[in-house]
Amino acid sequence: MRFRHPDGTAVHLGYCSNVHQAEDLDGVVSQLALYAEPVRERLGVGRLGIGLWLARDVVTELSTDEGALRGLKNELAARGLEAVTLNAFPYAGFHREVVKKDVYHPDWADEARLRHTLDCARVLAALLPDDAARGSVSTLPLGWRDPWPAERADTARRALDRLAAGLAAIEADTGRRVRVGFEPEPGCVVETTGQAVRELGGLDPERLGVCLDACHLAVQFEDPAEALRRLVDAGLPVVKLQASCAVEAADPADPAARAALRRLAEPRFLHQTRTVRDGEVLGVDDLGEALDGGLPTDTGAWRVHFHAPLHADPEPPLRTTTGPLTDVLAKLLGGPTAACDHIDVETYTWSVLPEPPTDLPGGIAAELAWARDRLTGLGLKEEHS
């Protein structure tokens, strides 16, 4: 879906396909028919954005086989879909039985991460609709925090300079600009916007910036207005927003809340958990660790890195961080100028909910409808095609 901001900026809204399990090109094409096209039809729109997640083997095939790339572009067009953004954070195996910290490999100190990201950018440049101003690719925030010795940090920083040069070369070759956004995430080298400024400041702002994930921002208890002001002051653009909600337990000592949280402590994904004591954010790397005594319960709310559906309430007495997400949308798009033009709904956790949905396209469509209502409430005009 596309919206027009009052300043004239075209704002793209879609959903991220990392919710679907597909590790080869046939699987990617199949998910367009099984899920993405039905979502578009449920919404009653002529064109729907899909933020593609492409595993490494798929990216290799698309970047070396022009026929395969042309075929994917034709499939998107035939189903009323468009790709203006890719999620290049997971490298492969995102739906294995256990993912956890493997999702952070290879990191930005590994040459493979640079190659993968540039290949994704080149694929996206070919997939971009003719009338899209630019594309975006999201990636991990350098790496997991430990171990991250000085020599790895130096190697990663040099890779970012090469990334900017590679993106410039792609633009020169194709005439299409693709920007890369580093996605702060709890537990990583860059987990807050303050750390983003420290680690990513001074990069080429025309091609590199931040992918802001609203769930991650909430888990770290960052104030949206302060966070965005910090990025603006540092010259770090918000390349992409991942519209997502965390799970919150207002009283983590409540037996009912703990029982509901225990049902979310599943084995596939990492669910970093945070709370605040005396103004300091305290945290552990996974929800099970928090429930087993790793996090105090006398501090106030716990927030959990579990991407919850935007439109639905979790099991009581839990709630979600729709308030912070709404604030982020308002700060980015409620002013006289648009501070972001790519928005992806990124609820990849549907399959690990205590009660997985029987109608996934319906659930995704409901999330997108929730986001559409917020955008139109901010004064953006939906464009129909």
Buried (B, 14 or more C-beta within 10 A) or exposed (E): BBBBBBEEBBBBBBBBBBBBEBBEBEBBBBBBEBBBBBBBBBBEBEBBBBBBBBBBEBBBBBBEEEEBBEBBBEBBEEBBBBBBBBBBBBBBBBBEEEBBEBBBBBBBBBEEBBBBBBBBBBBBBBBBBEEBBBBBBBBBBBBBBEEBEEEBBEBBBEBBEEBBEBBBEBBEEBEBBBBBBBBBBBBBBBBBBBBBBEBBEBBBBBBBBBBBBBBBBBBBBBBBEEBBEBBEEBEBBBBBBBBBBBBBBEBBEBEEBBEBBEEBBBEBBBBBBBBBEEEEBBBBBBBBBBBEEBBBBEBBBBBBBBBBBBBBEBBEEBBBBBEBBBBBBBBBBBEEEBBBBBBBBBBBBBBBBEEEBEEBBEBBBBBBBBBBEBBEEBEBEBBEE
